[in-house]
């Protein structure tokens, strides 16, 4: 459990807990009458990445840390919420920790757009996975990608880690010595031979999050001047830009585009390349979040109050 910030729950105001459930972490935000009053960080509660027991333990840590005796509403954004059944399953996992609350489960892209404080536009997540979702002023919605790492997640941290493995194995097949990227990747994976990466990739203890963490190796290699690593990052930007551009085209809008996710918020090189690709596609109002998407819950609550 990471550090808790702010004041824990209490008092008689309307209590809302926002959850941003990512592939690596779950972030919780406590709002009292719409004002942020505490936050907490725990492990992932996304059952696509961890077991139900691990997800439940992470949620328990969040709710315990925020110290609320009574919760009126929970707004949970998570990847993998593709159907009503997905939303119901996550809601059922959350409900024991807030038995008297109304639980609203939404796709995490909605949190990203809300954190950008705009009612319409395209939200692009570049994190452990990748997905774009948007809504236009008429209320029409569209989504591209977000199919999971076996089917898609192009441009994501996992995708970049896997591309680094493939690059290393291609060099091995061609009888070439490991370059800077290959050598750094093998060191990060504690192997001494490129061929050992095959078994390592399929091992039970190296799942999606493990390979997503190797995106950092790719960025480090770019800074060392490795051309292959630079191409992986450029390709990631193109793939991510394509998701956002396709979504905007379906909605007949040109922006704004709000980018979230660990890569999208924290990797300046990717940001620069992605901005260039988005602008070439005719998109405007491009912004990269500088606060966690869970703060989008505050905007959603404010919008509900205005509508009410």
C-alpha positions in Angstrom: 0.0 0.0 0.0 1.4 3.4 -1.0 1.2 6.6 1.0 -2.2 8.0 1.8 -2.6 11.7 1.2 -5.1 14.1 2.5 -7.7 13.8 5.2 -9.6 10.5 5.7 -13.3 10.2 5.6 -15.8 11.4 8.1 -18.5 14.0 8.7 -22.0 14.1 7.2 -21.3 15.2 3.6 -21.9 13.2 0.5 -19.2 10.6 0.3 -18.0 9.3 -3.0 -15.0 7.0 -3.7 -13.5 7.0 -7.1 -11.4 4.1 -8.4 -9.0 4.0 -11.3 -8.2 0.3 -11.8 -5.2 -0.1 -14.0 -3.1 -3.1 -15.1 -0.5 -2.4 -12.4 -2.1 -0.2 -9.7 -5.5 0.7 -8.3 -5.9 4.4 -7.2 -8.6 5.5 -4.9 -9.9 9.0 -4.3 -12.2 10.1 -1.5 -14.6 13.0 -2.2 -16.7 14.6 0.4 -19.3 16.9 -1.2 -17.2 16.8 -4.3 -14.0 17.9 -2.6 -11.0 15.6 -2.6 -10.3 14.6 0.9 -7.9 11.6 0.7 -6.3 9.2 -1.7 -4.7 5.7 -1.6 -2.8 3.4 -4.0 -2.8 -0.3 -4.0 -2.1 -3.2 -6.3 -4.2 -3.9 -9.4 -7.8 -5.0 -8.9 -8.3 -5.8 -12.6 -9.2 -9.5 -12.8 -7.7 -9.6 -16.4 -4.3 -9.1 -14.7 -4.6 -10.6 -11.2 -6.7 -13.3 -9.5 -10.0 -12.4 -8.0 -8.5 -12.9 -4.5 -5.7 -10.5 -5.3 -8.2 -8.0 -6.8 -10.3 -8.2 -3.7 -7.3 -7.7 -1.4 -6.3 -4.6 -3.3 -9.8 -3.2 -3.0 -9.9 -3.9 0.7 -6.7 -2.0 1.2 -8.1 1.0 -0.7 -11.4 1.2 1.3 -9.6 0.5 4.6 -7.0 3.2 3.9 -9.6 5.8 3.0 -11.2 5.2 6.4 -14.8 5.7 5.5 -17.5 4.2 7.6 -20.2 5.0 5.1 -19.9 5.4 1.3 -22.8 6.9 -0.7 -21.4 6.3 -4.2 -18.5 4.5 -5.9 -17.4 5.4 -9.4 -15.0 2.8 -10.7 -13.1 3.1 -14.0 -11.4 0.0 -15.3 -10.0 -1.5 -18.4 -11.7 -4.6 -19.7 -15.2 -3.3 -19.0 -16.5 -4.2 -22.4 -20.0 -5.5 -21.6 -22.8 -5.1 -19.1 -21.7 -8.4 -17.6 -18.2 -7.1 -17.2 -19.5 -4.1 -15.3 -21.8 -6.2 -13.1 -18.9 -8.6 -12.2 -16.7 -5.7 -11.1 -19.5 -4.1 -9.3 -20.1 -7.3 -7.4 -16.5 -7.4 -6.4 -16.6 -3.8 -5.1 -20.0 -3.9 -3.3 -18.9 -5.8 -0.1 -16.6 -2.8 0.7 -19.4 -0.3 0.2 -22.6 -2.2 0.8 -24.9 0.9 1.0 -23.4 2.7 -1.9 -24.5 3.1 -5.5 -21.7 1.5 -7.6 -21.2 2.8 -11.1 -18.7 0.9 -13.2 -17.3 2.6 -16.4 -14.5 2.0 -18.8 -11.3 3.7 -17.7 -11.1 5.8 -20.9 -14.1 7.7 -19.5 -12.1 8.7 -16.5 -9.3 10.0 -18.8 -11.7 12.2 -20.7 -13.2 13.5 -17.5 -9.8 14.2 -16.0 -9.2 16.4 -19.0 -12.4 18.3 -18.0 -14.1 18.1 -21.3 -17.6 16.7 -22.0 -16.7 15.6 -25.6 -13.5 14.4 -27.3 -11.2 11.4 -27.5 -9.5 9.7 -24.6 -6.4 7.7 -25.4 -4.8 5.4 -22.9 -1.2 4.3 -23.4 -0.3 2.2 -20.4 0.1 -1.5 -19.7 -2.5 -1.8 -22.5 -3.9 0.6 -25.0 -7.4 1.8 -26.1 -9.1 4.9 -27.4 -12.7 6.0 -26.7 -14.6 9.1 -27.6 -17.9 10.9 -27.4 -19.1 13.8 -29.6 -21.3 16.7 -28.7 -24.4 14.8 -29.9 -23.6 12.0 -27.4 -22.5 9.4 -30.0 -19.7 7.1 -28.7 -17.0 5.1 -30.5 -14.1 3.0 -29.4 -11.0 1.5 -31.1 -8.7 -1.1 -29.7 -8.6 -2.3 -26.1 -9.0 -5.9 -27.1 -6.4 -7.1 -24.6 -2.8 -8.1 -25.0 -3.5 -11.3 -27.0 -5.5 -9.5 -29.6 -4.2 -6.0 -29.6 -3.0 -3.4 -27.2 -0.8 -1.9 -29.9 1.7 0.7 -28.7 1.2 -0.3 -25.1 4.0 -1.0 -22.6 3.4 -4.7 -23.0 3.5 -4.4 -26.8 6.8 -2.5 -26.5 8.3 -5.1 -24.2 7.3 -7.9 -26.5 8.7 -6.1 -29.6 12.0 -5.8 -27.8 12.0 -9.6 -27.2 11.1 -10.2 -30.9 13.9 -7.9 -32.0 16.4 -9.8 -29.9 15.3 -13.1 -31.2 15.4 -12.0 -34.8 19.0 -10.9 -34.4 19.8 -14.3 -32.8 18.2 -16.1 -35.8 20.3 -14.1 -38.2 23.5 -15.0 -36.3 24.1 -11.4 -35.2 25.5 -10.3 -31.9 23.2 -8.7 -29.3 23.0 -4.9 -29.7 22.5 -2.4 -26.9 18.7 -3.1 -26.7 19.1 -6.9 -26.8 21.9 -6.9 -24.2 19.9 -4.6 -21.8 16.8 -6.7 -22.2 18.6 -9.9 -21.4 20.2 -8.4 -18.3 16.8 -7.1 -17.2 15.3 -10.6 -17.7 18.3 -12.3 -15.9 19.2 -14.5 -19.0 22.5 -14.8 -20.7 21.5 -16.1 -24.1 18.9 -14.7 -26.5 17.3 -18.1 -27.0 16.5 -18.3 -23.2 14.0 -15.4 -23.8 11.6 -17.8 -25.4 11.1 -19.9 -22.3 11.2 -16.8 -20.2 8.5 -15.2 -22.2 6.2 -18.1 -21.8 7.0 -18.8 -18.1 4.2 -18.8 -15.6 5.9 -16.0 -13.5 6.3 -13.5 -16.4 2.9 -12.2 -17.2 1.6 -9.1 -18.8 2.8 -6.7 -16.2 6.3 -8.2 -16.2 6.8 -7.6 -19.9 5.1 -4.2 -19.7 7.8 -3.2 -17.3 10.4 -3.9 -19.9 9.2 -0.8 -21.9 11.6 1.1 -19.7 14.5 -0.9 -21.2 13.4 0.3 -24.7 13.3 4.0 -23.7 16.7 3.6 -22.1 18.2 2.1 -25.2 16.8 5.0 -27.3 18.7 7.4 -25.1 21.8 5.4 -25.8 21.3 5.9 -29.5 19.9 2.4 -30.4 18.1 2.7 -33.7 15.9 -0.4 -33.2 14.6 0.9 -29.9 13.9 4.2 -31.5 11.8 2.5 -34.2 9.9 0.6 -31.5 8.9 3.8 -29.8 8.1 5.5 -33.2 5.9 2.5 -34.1 4.2 2.7 -30.8 3.4 6.3 -31.4 2.0 5.5 -34.8 -0.2 2.7 -33.5 -1.5 4.8 -30.6 -2.1 7.8 -32.9 -4.0 5.5 -35.3 -6.4 4.4 -32.5 -7.2 8.0 -31.6 -7.5 9.1 -35.2 -9.9 6.3 -36.1 -12.0 7.1 -33.1 -12.2 10.8 -34.0 -13.1 9.9 -37.6 -16.0 7.7 -36.5 -17.3 10.5 -34.4 -16.7 13.2 -37.0 -14.7 15.3 -34.6 -11.1 16.7 -34.6 -10.5 16.8 -30.8 -9.7 17.4 -28.1 -7.5 14.4 -27.5 -6.7 13.6 -23.8 -3.9 11.1 -23.3 -3.5 9.1 -20.1 -1.8 5.9 -19.0 1.7 5.4 -17.6 3.5 5.7 -20.9 1.3 8.6 -22.2 1.8 10.6 -19.0 5.4 9.9 -18.2 7.5 9.4 -21.4 8.3 12.7 -23.1 9.8 11.0 -26.2 6.6 9.1 -26.8 4.6 12.2 -26.1 6.5 14.2 -28.7 6.1 11.6 -31.4 2.5 10.9 -30.6 1.7 14.6 -30.8 3.3 14.8 -34.2 1.3 11.8 -35.4 -2.0 13.2 -34.0 -1.4 16.6 -35.6 -0.6 15.0 -39.0 -4.0 13.3 -38.7 -5.6 16.7 -38.3 -6.4 16.3 -34.6 -6.3 19.4 -32.3 -6.5 20.1 -28.6 -4.0 17.5 -27.7 -3.2 17.3 -24.0 -1.3 14.9 -21.8 -2.7 14.4 -18.3 -0.6 15.7 -15.5 -2.8 14.3 -12.8 -4.1 10.7 -12.2 -7.3 9.9 -14.2 -9.0 9.1 -10.9 -9.5 12.8 -10.5 -11.9 12.6 -13.4 -14.4 11.3 -10.9 -14.6 14.8 -9.4 -15.6 16.2 -12.8 -18.2 13.4 -13.3 -19.7 14.2 -9.9 -19.8 17.9 -10.8 -21.5 17.2 -14.1 -24.1 15.1 -12.3 -24.8 17.9 -9.9 -25.2 20.4 -12.7 -27.6 18.0 -14.5 -29.5 17.4 -11.3 
